[in-house]
């Protein structure tokens, strides 16, 4: 149930009264584009004289009538005649009721022809519209059908006609007989029939099936809306954008409605009616849904109501054999009620056989429970739990969770808490983290002083916090007094000893809880709060040494150390992680030992990969031996990442990501997504990378995963930088800035992976060198557990500049990061440059060939390498510099990297090689200068003149002679009418 009903977005709430947030005017039809396409085609055919019929079926609330309204509007907009009638089970039967209603509508709008216009069929029409209680007494169904057919032909002549007949499952036999005649003969009339009926078995369903079989009609089966369509419908109802929909409301709408539009709309309207209202007093089920379910249940009689109310105690799914025993009825006695409940679309069989059923949508079960008084609910629950325990002694397998729910409804909180905890343990053993979190949350809500022992309460809180950290559902951190004081996590909580009203717990247990809260604060990207919780944990352990809880605190301290800005942070974190491993082994805490080994492996991965692989493999072995699926997937993810860095086949990473998503391990899934996104960036699959980053960033922002979000913001900056898109890179880095405290190493990475690469593609090599130097400076102050180019591109640039040599190359080779395929292309070419300078051109060519073979997977990086080493290769006589430059120029030109392409052309000219002329690029010229006739090359010069760059520096930047620069500047001044370059610079801001 909702404990806090979501409010409207702040920018909408102030302007909306109780219902003013609701949309007004015609509603947008959502999720029915394909169906409307088929209806529109039928309308077009009818206007051309080719009639047809469409049956629209679906469960109640799925939008059949709404679709019919849209069809009527479309027909009217096309100038067609329209009529609509509806069958009804209310009151005494009226023969041909939907047809008569449609005829009266035509009469009111002046479209009904007089009886004389229909010849000898006119009297039949008159009797249909008269007071005759039985118009069929004087005319057969065939005669009535022919009369209606001729009438539709007359009304639709020259323009077409649409006849909509709704609720045909309630139609009388005469109406269905007439419809059968119409279906067989409508093809030559300028009319379309849209026939609406439920899916329940009956005469209307049989008519639809026969018509489809003989090709007299087509069928549209309306299904539920999917997740994006539910979001759009909620936004439409509230009058807001889809992105502004409250995530909690969206989850409620998706899970509670099963995609039924009626239920989704009721939820949205209920929210608008209670905008700003929060707390447990908010209505959990919209009144419209409750009324509908109540009427449907009442129609099943006393036994049906008793069956459904007992079933609702189990949640959405319920086991029929348990209900049979609880109600004291056998299957035969309940079968009629079950069929009626299925026919009413309240429930449906769930899976093969007849053992399990499910409510069509979750809110139906909640509405039934809300109608029960406390005593009545407890009575039903006690009967059900007795039946369940009798049928399944010991509650094996999955029976623990429904038993806990029944004990909760029966008012036995102590037993409910115990069983919820046991059910959660079983779910964790199966890797169902999100389900375990839900069960643990339920258990924690039931804990009250005196109902649970302090040790059991502490264990429950520990397992709940572990599940929160694994799932990333930080909103599930237990609240102490309100949503902003989550175990000391909120703004008012600090790191004090405030673990969710857990002051009665032993100090050593509270220390373990604060250690877990410290790790959760690290996930949030709040290092100060993480340190506060860690300090509290250490203080609580002073004088209370605990072998079982000290390793947990040490592991939390290692994570906190990584958020500290200090040169020794990696070494200190590694020492704490080793101590956690040793302590966890002594205390027999396999999960803690495994997680500490994973952290150790990460810390050693870049410098000592074999040791890192050993740590990850050991963690995986522990997970397999102790059946810890979460630890296993984490270890396999780390091993897959290392393997992918060498063979560049990310299949294992993708597999680990899918498994993490299946298990509900969202932080791990996003981490895998980040690895895949960076791989896509290097391969220049930029759109795929963007999709991965955007999806993960939206989810991380929603969940409050600040550290993950910081890494994703950095990845977006890298994606833009590797395309030479500086403005977009700057925007991404600006979005990263507020998150730098969450991920301090991002500073070094942002310079090495983003800014410097962008500068290289812009041919701003001096700027790139400064940015790489800045990355190294940040790394010296705060070492990064990640490669930012130190063992790759920085090494190549240093060798080309003469600042680095064999000693640096050997150091890079010793580091594990230097052996990745990405870095091999740069390091290999750096070695080739050194061999060429040493007069060993054959060896240089061979080494370069291997490096470029490694670079095949990385289109941009390969061409950048070719452009960087071409001059050295040409001067020292190794490799194929001319061919390399032509390949690089072709790539850079196609990628829109004009500066890099121009540099390649200039180098080719310097080598005496022919250069392909490029006349495109005028679209990049500023519109005002384009009108003056400024060429693409002159615009490149204009940008630098506007930046007050000297002719000498312009020549160096664009790889042209100073005399050519003078010529371009003179042309610019002449075409724009400026007296000198100072005036030109003052008049034009051409900053890219």
C-alpha positions, 0 to 999 in steps of 0.5 A: 500500500502507499504510505505517501501519496505522490503530489503533483510537480511543484510547478503544476501544483500551485496552479491547480485546484483539486481537479484543475490539474486534469486535462480539459477538452478532447483527450488524446487517444494513446496506444491505439495508433495501429487500431485507428489506422485500420479503422481509418482504412475502413472509413476510406473504403466506405466513402468509396462505396466498399463497405465493411465491418470491424469487431472491437473486443477487449476486457472492461476498461480497456478503451473500446468505447473510447476507440469508438468515439475516436472513430466517430470523430474521424468519420465526422471530420471526413464529412461522413454521416455517423450514428451510434447505438448501445445495447443495455441489460438494464430495464425491460428488453427493447427489441433492436435497441442499439439499432433503434437508438442509432435510427433516432440519432439519425432522425434528430440530426435530419439525416434519416430519409422518409419512409417513402424513400425506402419504398416497400421497406418504409413501413418496416422503418416506421414500425421500428421507430414507432410505439410497436413493442414488437416490430419484428411481429410484422417483419422478419429479421431478414426484412429488418436487416434489409431495411437497415441496409438500404437506409445505410446506403441512402444515408451514406450515398456520396459521403459514406456512413459509419454505424457504431453499435456498442455493448453488443454482449448485452444485445437481444437475439433479434439485434444479433440476427439483423447484424448477421444479415448486415455483415453478409451484405454490407460489402456493396454499401457506402457504410462501415460497421464498428461493432463493440463487444466484450470478450466473454463467451456468448451470442455476440462472441459467437457471431463475431467468430463466425463473421471472421471465419467467413471473411465478413468482418475483421477483428480488433482485440484491444490489449493493455497499454505498455509502460511508455503508454501508461506514462503518457496517459498519466501525463495527459490526464494530469496536464503535464509532460511525461518526464514530470510524472512522479516515479512513484505514481508511475510505478503504482499505475503500471503495477496496479492497473495492468495497463487498463486505461480506465484504472490508469485514468482513475489513479491520475484523477485521484492524484489530482484530487489529492494534490499535495496531500501526503501521509497514510490517510491518503486513499490507496485505491481510487474511488472509481476503481473501488466502486467498479470492483464492488459492483462486480463482486456483488454480482457474484453473490455471497459465495463469490464475494467470500471467495474474492475477499479471501483471495485478496488476502494473498495479493494479486495471485492466489492458490485455489486449493488453499481457498477451497480448504479455507472456505470448506468447499470443493472444486465443483462447488466453486467452479461456477463462481470461478467461471463467473468471476473470470467472465467478469474480468475480475480474475483469470487463470494464472499459469497452466492448470487450475491451481493458481488464479490472479486478479486481473489488476492489482488494485482490484485485490486492494479494493476488496481488502479496503472494503473489509473491516479489521475483524472481518479481515482477521477472520478471513486471514486466520481461516486461510493461514490454517488451510495453508499450513495444513496443506503445506506443513513447514511452509517449504519453498515459496509458501513462506511469503503468503503465510507471512502476509496472512499472519500480518492480516490476522494481526500476528505481527511477531510471526509475520515478521519472522516469516517475512524474514525467512521468505526474504532469505530464500529469495536472496538465495535465488537472486531475487533481490527486489522481491527480498527487499519488498519482503524485508520492507514489509517485515520492518514496518511491522516491527514494534517494541516488544514484538521482536527481540533486539537481535532479531530486529538488528538482523532484519535491519542489516539484511534490509540495508544490504538489500537496499545497497544491492538493489539501489532502491535507496528510497527503501532506507528505513525512515525514523520519523519521516521521509527526510530522516532515513536512519540518519540519511536525510538532511536532518539526520546527519551521521548520528546514532539514529538508526530508525528508532533502533536505540535499544539495539546493542552497540556492536549491532548499531555499529554494523548498521552505521557501517552499512549506512555509510556505504549507502551514503557513498552510493548516494554520492554524499561522502561527508555523510558517509564519513559521519556514519563511519565515525559513529560506527567506530565510536560504537565499537570502541570498548565493544570489539566485535569480530563479527562487525569490525570487518563490516566497518573496515569495508565501509572505511575502505569505500569512504577512503576512496571518496577522500582527496589524498595521494595515499587514498588507494593504498589506505583503502587497499589496506583496509580492504585486506583487513576486512578480508582477514577479519571476515574469514575469521568471523566466517562472513563469506559475503563480507569477505567476497565484497572486500575481495572485489574492492581489492581487485578493483584497486589493483586492476590497473597496476597488477592485473593478475592479482586482481584476477586472483581476487575476483576469482576468489570472490567468485569461488566463495559465492559459488561455494556459499550460494551467494548469487549477488556476489557471484554476478558481481565477481563475474562482471569484474572478470568479464570487464578485464577480459573485454579490455583485451579481446574487446568482445563485450559479450560477457559484460552484456550477459552480466548486465542482463543478469544484474537487471533480472536480479534487480541489481541496478547499481551493478547493471548501470556499471556494466552499462557504463563499461559497454558505453565506453566500449561503444564510444571507442568503436565510434558507435556513438548513438548506441553509447548515447542510448546506454548512457541516457537510459542509465542516467535517467534511472540513476537520477531517479534512484538518487545514485549520485556516484553512478550518475557522476560516472555517466555524466563523465561518459557523456562528456567523453562521447561528445569529445570523441566526436570533436563536439566541444560545446556539447562536451562542455555542457556535459562537463557542467552537468558533472561539476556538481557531482565531483564530490561523489566521484573525485577521480572524475577530475583527472578522467575528465581532462584525460578522456574528454578535454584532451581528446577533443583538443587533439581532434581540433588540432590544438595539440598544445592545449591537449598537452596542457590538459593531459598534464592537468590530468596527471596533476590531479592524479598525483593529488588524488590517484584515480583507479582508472586509466585516463591515457597515462599508458597510452596516448600520453605516452605516444605524445611524450615520445613524439615530443622527445620528452619520453623514451624507453624508460617510460615505455617499459614502465607502461608495459609493467602496468596492467593497464598498458596491456589493454587493446586500447592502449596497445595501439598508442604504446605500440606506435610509440615504440615504432617511433623510437625504433625509427629514431634508432635507425631500425625502420624495418622493426619500426614498420613491423611494430607499427603494423601490429599496433594498427592491427589492434587499432582496427576496432577503433576507427577514430583512434586509429586515424588519430594515431596515423595522423600523429605518427605520420611525420615521424614515419616519413622523416625516419623512413618507416611505415607508409605515411602517405597512405596513412595520411590519406586514410586519416584525411578521408575519415576525418573529412567524413566525420566533419573534423575539419581541422584534423582533415586539414592537418592531414592535407597539409602534411601530405603537401609537405611530403610532395603527395597529391591532395584531394580537393574538398569543396564542401563545408560552406554550411559551417560558415556563419550565415552573415559571412556566408552572404558576404561570400566567405569560403569554408577555408576563409572561415577557418581563418576568420575564427582565429582572426576573431580570437586575435591569433597572429598570422604565424600562429594561424599558419601553424594551427592550419598547417599552411604558410604565413603568406597563404594566411595573409591572402585569406585575411586580405580576402576576409577584410575585402569581403566584409568591408572592415578596415583591419583585423582589429575591427573584424575581431570586434564585429564578429564573435565566432567562438565555436 
